[in-house]
């Protein structure tokens, strides 16, 4: 650690964590959004050029989402062993290699290896879990707020992606787009190496920028007023130090894993097949670009609303958010004009954004900050066994039945059920003996 970094932390400790949020915001947004949102938008051209069908296009995206989630436990271990900065830098360089392979693709297998596998590994190690871990490590009192701000990066950067890609297709070729995305990933590696720090302790601070000298101190991070149903007992859970094994054995862990599928599954299917669906319904490509960009834009508002988890129980915010996603799925059945398509995607975007932040805030609140990287990584891996199968399934449904209607119905029903279950759940309680046995009951 440089002397300059220590000096900066000492002179303005309360601001230093927010500087890390700013650096993480850039790395997360530039690392994830261009890659994640471009496959589905370029899908019609890739299908035409390489002779793919919709099932294959969905499978590539499904493998991509599976891989970046499935590597979660390994990412968590890597974050604990070598830190945020090195993990993100190495991951971003790996992603750049994958997107370069995709830029040169001539077959389905090139797409699967370049984007789905190599790109997925790189995104897993450089974006979602590292960004969430940054907020979990640097904050306790303002954790949901920090998560909300960090998670807006994907949508703020992402809202420009369909519009930029439209211009690329008008002036050049989809391959140029992936060349630019590969170069952006190299930039992310440099940003992480230069700006990120692994934890507040690495610069002589405690979470939320508190000093260890008693001016604020650890006791201050424990001084949160608590009410009956207002919020999870973050402090108690941090104090008793949940382990990954104890967390995984709770029903809360299983339900939060299903919550991830309930909001990210519909979002991924819309990203992968949205342009194809809306053009099937009669919308022009330019209109589809605006509809999808607006969906990504409003997900920013959803992510910011996740900051309500500092004031309300994050799981309640999460339940309401997933309910919005369910409503959006049902509206997609009637999206035969731009206004209905826009309303459906607005609901999906706001719900996804709020759920994205609230899931991480709920998880950190239920199981504590010290075990966050490992336990959250395990949740992502388990979710990867379900969610990534949805884009290829949607493609198969469309190939066989000629529309995505049955997919929208199934996703909407599932999201509605999960929203009902999560909204009233109480936090798990870790007794001193539970740190060994991990035995919990669902309150």
GIMO-V930972 format. One record per residue. RES is the residue in one letter. SS is DSSP state (@ for helix, = for strand, . for the rest). Layout:
RES,SS ; RES,SS
This chain:
X,. ; X,. ; X,@ ; X,@ ; X,@ ; X,@ ; X,@ ; X,@ ; X,@ ; X,@ ; X,@ ; X,. ; X,@ ; X,@ ; X,@ ; X,@ ; X,@ ; X,@ ; X,@ ; X,@ ; X,@ ; X,@ ; X,@ ; X,@ ; X,@ ; X,@ ; X,@ ; X,@ ; X,@ ; X,@ ; X,@ ; X,@ ; X,@ ; X,@ ; X,@ ; X,@ ; X,@ ; X,@ ; X,@ ; X,@ ; X,@ ; X,@ ; X,@ ; X,@ ; X,@ ; X,@ ; X,@ ; X,@ ; X,@ ; X,@ ; X,. ; X,. ; X,. ; X,@ ; X,@ ; X,@ ; X,@ ; X,@ ; X,@ ; X,@ ; X,@ ; X,@ ; X,@ ; X,@ ; X,@ ; X,@ ; X,@ ; X,@ ; X,@ ; X,@ ; X,. ; X,@ ; X,@ ; X,@ ; X,@ ; X,@ ; X,@ ; X,@ ; X,@ ; X,@ ; X,@ ; X,@ ; X,. ; X,@ ; X,@ ; X,@ ; X,@ ; X,@ ; X,@ ; X,@ ; X,@ ; X,@ ; X,@ ; X,@ ; X,@ ; X,@ ; X,@ ; X,@ ; X,@ ; X,@ ; X,@ ; X,@ ; X,@ ; X,. ; X,. ; X,. ; X,. ; X,@ ; X,@ ; X,@ ; X,@ ; X,@ ; X,@ ; X,@ ; X,@ ; X,@ ; X,@ ; X,@ ; X,@ ; X,@ ; X,@ ; X,@ ; X,@ ; X,@ ; X,@ ; X,@ ; X,. ; X,@ ; X,@ ; X,@ ; X,@ ; X,@ ; X,@ ; X,@ ; X,@ ; X,@ ; X,@ ; X,@ ; X,. ; X,. ; X,. ; X,. ; X,@ ; X,@ ; X,@ ; X,@ ; X,@ ; X,@ ; X,@ ; X,@ ; X,@ ; X,@ ; X,@ ; X,@ ; X,@ ; X,@ ; X,@ ; X,@ ; X,. ; X,. ; X,@ ; X,@ ; X,@ ; X,@ ; X,@ ; X,@ ; X,@ ; X,@ ; X,@ ; X,@ ; X,@ ; X,. ; X,. ; X,@ ; X,@ ; X,@ ; X,@ ; X,@ ; X,@ ; X,@ ; X,@ ; X,@ ; X,@ ; X,@ ; X,@ ; X,@ ; X,@ ; X,@ ; X,@ ; X,@ ; X,@ ; X,@ ; X,@ ; X,@ ; X,@ ; X,. ; X,. ; X,. ; X,. ; X,@ ; X,@ ; X,@ ; X,@ ; X,. ; X,= ; X,. ; X,@ ; X,@ ; X,@ ; X,. ; X,= ; X,. ; X,. ; X,. ; X,. ; X,. ; X,@ ; X,@ ; X,@ ; X,@ ; X,@ ; X,. ; X,. ; X,. ; X,. ; X,. ; X,. ; X,. ; X,. ; X,. ; X,. ; X,. ; X,. ; X,@ ; X,@ ; X,@ ; X,@ ; X,@ ; X,@ ; X,@ ; X,. ; X,. ; X,. ; X,@ ; X,@ ; X,@ ; X,@ ; X,@ ; X,. ; X,. ; X,@ ; X,@ ; X,@ ; X,@ ; X,@ ; X,@ ; X,@ ; X,@ ; X,@ ; X,@ ; X,@ ; X,@ ; X,@ ; X,@ ; X,@ ; X,@ ; X,@ ; X,@ ; X,@ ; X,@ ; X,@ ; X,@ ; X,@ ; X,@ ; X,@ ; X,@ ; X,@ ; X,@ ; X,@ ; X,@ ; X,. ; X,. ; X,. ; X,. ; X,@ ; X,@ ; X,@ ; X,@ ; X,@ ; X,@ ; X,@ ; X,@ ; X,@ ; X,@ ; X,@ ; X,@ ; X,@ ; X,@ ; X,@ ; X,@ ; X,@ ; X,@ ; X,@ ; X,@ ; X,@ ; X,@ ; X,@ ; X,@ ; X,@ ; X,@ ; X,. ; X,. ; X,. ; X,@ ; X,@ ; X,@ ; X,@ ; X,@ ; X,@ ; X,@ ; X,@ ; X,@ ; X,@ ; X,@ ; X,@ ; X,@ ; X,@ ; X,@ ; X,@ ; X,@ ; X,@ ; X,@ ; X,@ ; X,@ ; X,. ; X,. ; X,. ; X,@ ; X,@ ; X,@ ; X,@ ; X,@ ; X,@ ; X,@ ; X,@ ; X,@ ; X,@ ; X,@ ; X,@ ; X,@ ; X,@ ; X,@ ; X,@ ; X,@ ; X,@ ; X,@ ; X,@ ; X,@ ; X,@ ; X,@ ; X,@ ; X,@ ; X,@ ; X,@ ; X,@ ; X,@ ; X,@ ; X,. ; X,. ; X,. ; X,. ; X,@ ; X,@ ; X,@ ; X,@ ; X,@ ; X,@ ; X,@ ; X,@ ; X,@ ; X,@ ; X,@ ; X,@ ; X,. ; X,. ; X,. ; X,. ; X,. ; X,@ ; X,@ ; X,@ ; X,@ ; X,@ ; X,@ ; X,@ ; X,@ ; X,@ ; X,@ ; X,@ ; X,@ ; X,@ ; X,. ; X,. ; X,. ; X,@ ; X,@ ; X,@ ; X,@ ; X,@ ; X,@ ; X,@ ; X,@ ; X,@ ; X,@ ; X,@ ; X,@ ; X,@ ; X,@ ; X,@ ; X,@ ; X,@ ; X,@ ; X,. ; X,. ; X,. ; X,. ; X,. ; X,. ; X,. ; X,. ; X,. ; X,. ; X,. ; X,@ ; X,@ ; X,@ ; X,@ ; X,. ; X,. ; X,. ; X,. ; X,. ; X,.
